[in-house]
Amino acid sequence: MQSVIGILAIFSEHLLLRVSINTRILAYLADIFNVRLLFLISINLGSAEVIFELHFRVLYFLTMEMCCRVGLLSLFFLATEISGEGGPEILPFRFADDITLGGSVRALCAVKGIGKDMIFKWKKDGRLLENEKDNINFIFSEGLSVLNIKMLKQENIGNYTCEVRGPSGFSSFSTPLKIQVPLTWSIIPTDQKVAVGGRLLVHCSADGFPTPSYRWYRSRDIGKSNFIPVIGSNVKVFLNGSLMITNIASSDKGTYKCTAKNGVGQSLVQLITITVSVPARFEEKFGVVTAQKGESARLQCDAQGDQPLSVTWSNSSNTLSKTSGSGYEIFETLTPKGINSELIIRETLPQDGAIYSCLAENEHGRDERKVKLLIQEVPSPPPGVSVREVWTRSSSITWLVPYSGNSPISNYIVQYWRDHKGTRRLNEKTVPSSQTFAMIKNLRPGTSYIVTITAENSVGKSLPSDPAMLTTGEEEPDAPPMDISVHAKGTNTITVTWKAPPRENWNGQLEGYYVGYRVIDLSETYSYETEQFSPSLEHDHFLTNLMKGTKYGIIVKAFNAAGTGPPTQEILVSTLDGDLPASPKLYVQSTTRSTVTLKWNVDSPSHASVTGYTVQYRRESGRWHQATAVPSENDYYTVTGLQDETAYEFYVTAANKYGAGDPSEIITVITGDIDSGFASSLSGQRGHGYMDLAIIVPVAAAVAAVGVVVAVSCVWQRKIRLRHRLERAMSERTYTPYAGIPVGQVTVGQRFPDMDKTWPPGHSDNNPPLSNPDPYSAVPPRVQNGDLRKASSTQEMRTYFAQDARIQGLSGSKQDVRQIRNSQYSNSLK
């Protein structure tokens, strides 16, 4: 029984199952089955089948000792149900990750179900292992086998396979064994010496497990310890630790450090020194110098290399002396990298045109540079540049052949750029010398360009030609307006704001915008209104005479002389079901050094009852801050936390269930204790007692009440007179017939439209509508709930006015209403 318990402990150690079985539970099970053992097993649960398998084996051995046939039979049926049909299935196992040399390791190979008549074999890297050989031994039991390796060595690293053969077939399972081995040098890097421009490969390698990672560091100063990682386009560190440097420069010299580590034991570090020798060399092997006849010419050879370094000039086969020669001088100057030698010809002649050589030498090598002296000049600017044809995105340019400058012209360069202020982007197109025309493509429509032509030969480029101007044809804009936003401003009005498309997408000069709108779920086509183009940053447009409480889709399109651009994404907005609150009338009640108390009142109809107020404040020219929302039952608010003797601006906005109304006028207040008077709403100065709002408001209200009573009396008196006149006319039976209808066939003298039909809701006698309403024939019918209202005999005439018809002195057009509305709304937010 003890051997069985030991095998179960090994089995549980390698199953990757981590559920600790409480000792009290095991003791309780032992009491139930009258078993005299108590043990603790720590297992790792990988799946439900593995959990059941472990429980099955524990209960199996307990029931064997108890001879409980019923328990054994039930467990047998359960095991048979889980194990299923087919060959033996090996439970997965693996070795631990933190195994080190000299330690020990065990692996359990078990099959599902009751493993009877099973034959187990162990292999390493495909080779059959022998029991009790070296440091390896096996333990076999029914349905499982344990591999035990003691005193681990490096040669024990490998892939281990458990093979199981039974009556139902053959199975195998493999897992690798990794042993952590400290690093030891296999290849130690050594000092290196290399020439500039050469290639260097330094090997650095170590043995150990896991496989080590390598890093190279360098210090620019030999013998210094300020190491930094080795990086550069010419540097490569291989996975095996080798360092390769190509195209070595003198700056690559210094102290280098190779480090290898694998997380086991200490890392390996080795320092080396790389020395770079610089042989005599020229970075430029060939040069061309041009000079006009009679002018001086300067030929330079900048040699690099370790000192001592010498430079010798020659012309063909003649060596030029460094002493003063006939018509030339040689000057030499030491540089940090070598020496700079100059050959100066004081006055050039045609026979001076030749190839000059300079030879540089030092102990590490030699190099030669050749300089060609040309007595010639650059071409003259091409004449006769003209624009042949222009399209929307391309144009053809022609020119004449210029003076070549005694050297054949190799090519022409067409340079063009946009004609606008600010930074210009230069575009170039190279044309062979065999043609004197070019096609310029990829231009922007409706854009002005400046074009010049430059000729080039072996000496250089000419000056640009005289510029030619061209303007491409326009195309419709290829981008929609930006930052579009829509807001319902009432029951019949929507305001639309947007910004112009990016300038490069205009494809010409914008002439205006089309603002389209449609009723959602009622119409698929848009009705458009035109907004003329203006150079302002933001544009806006008011859509009026809309239906109450209706959802609309809004788009905006830009247009120019060529056509209309793409529309913006449709934005949905609904007109309000009711009116917004009126703008509050705001004044200051009192101030202290750190607080300002505001008071306001709002004249709103009952259907636009206020649900709350919002107070905004800021220091002059500062950011606006929102105070706590004020309930609708309050008409005052105290703003706290202000600075003394500081000017602040305030405004209040009223809101109802339909949204926020227009803000109040902005008032300016200077904080400070006030004994009497009030804080001026504009200047911030203290006023006199007779200007106190507590006095002004009651007096103004009383005067207004008297005015209303007088006005009502006058209107009533007028109506009484008109009624008396009508009664007298009716009593006399005088009728005025319609034109073209005989007298006597008319029962009514004249038909007038009902006042409630022709006078917009919300207007009073003191606020007449616009003077020029839309004509009766152009008035659209009313629509309610998406259906046209059926005409009736009582609806003879229908007259409609703009929502903002309270504005006096306008013609009644949408443009006039929009201008006044924009002005009022903008002034309220300033």
Sequence and secondary structure as in RCSB ss.txt:
>XXXX:A:sequence
MQSVIGILAIFSEHLLLRVSINTRILAYLADIFNVRLLFLISINLGSAEVIFELHFRVLYFLTMEMCCRVGLLSL
FFLATEISGEGGPEILPFRFADDITLGGSVRALCAVKGIGKDMIFKWKKDGRLLENEKDNINFIFSEGLSVLNIK
MLKQENIGNYTCEVRGPSGFSSFSTPLKIQVPLTWSIIPTDQKVAVGGRLLVHCSADGFPTPSYRWYRSRDIGKS
NFIPVIGSNVKVFLNGSLMITNIASSDKGTYKCTAKNGVGQSLVQLITITVSVPARFEEKFGVVTAQKGESARLQ
CDAQGDQPLSVTWSNSSNTLSKTSGSGYEIFETLTPKGINSELIIRETLPQDGAIYSCLAENEHGRDERKVKLLI
QEVPSPPPGVSVREVWTRSSSITWLVPYSGNSPISNYIVQYWRDHKGTRRLNEKTVPSSQTFAMIKNLRPGTSYI
VTITAENSVGKSLPSDPAMLTTGEEEPDAPPMDISVHAKGTNTITVTWKAPPRENWNGQLEGYYVGYRVIDLSET
YSYETEQFSPSLEHDHFLTNLMKGTKYGIIVKAFNAAGTGPPTQEILVSTLDGDLPASPKLYVQSTTRSTVTLKW
NVDSPSHASVTGYTVQYRRESGRWHQATAVPSENDYYTVTGLQDETAYEFYVTAANKYGAGDPSEIITVITGDID
SGFASSLSGQRGHGYMDLAIIVPVAAAVAAVGVVVAVSCVWQRKIRLRHRLERAMSERTYTPYAGIPVGQVTVGQ
RFPDMDKTWPPGHSDNNPPLSNPDPYSAVPPRVQNGDLRKASSTQEMRTYFAQDARIQGLSGSKQDVRQIRNSQY
SNSLK
>XXXX:A:secstr
 HHHHHHHHHHHHTS   EE  HHHHHHHHHHTT       EE    HHHHHHHHHHHHHHHHHHHT HHHHHHH
HHHHHHHH SSS  B      S  BTT  EEEEEEBSS   S EEEEEETTEE  TTBTTEEEEEETTEEEEEE 
S  GGG EEEEEEEEETTEEEEEEEEE  BEEEEEEE    EEEETT  EEE  EEEEES  EEEEEEESSTT  
  EE   TTEEE TTS EEE S  GGG EEEEEEEE SSS  EEEEEEEEEE  SEES SEEEEE  TTS EEEE
EEEESSSS EEEEEETTEEE SS  SSEEEEEEEETTEEEEEEEESS  GGG SEEEEEEEETTEEEEEEEEEE 
          EEEEE SS EEEE       SS EEEEEEEEEE SSS    EEEEEETT SEEEE S  TT EEE
EEEEEEESS B      EEEE      SS  EEEEEEE SSS EEEEEE   GGGSSS EEEEEEEEEETTT SS
 EEEEEE  SSSEEEEEE S  TT EEEEEEEEEETTEE      EEEE  SS      EEEEEEE SS EEEEE
E    GGG   EEEEEEEETTS  EE   EETT  EEEE S  TT EEEEEEEEEETTEE      EEEE S  S
SS B SSS  B  GGG HHHHHHHHHHHHHHHHHHHHHHHHHHHHHHHHHHHHHHHHT     TTS TTS SSS 
    HHHHS TT  TTS   SS   GGG    EETTEE    TT        TTTT TT    HHHHHHHHHHHH
HHHH 
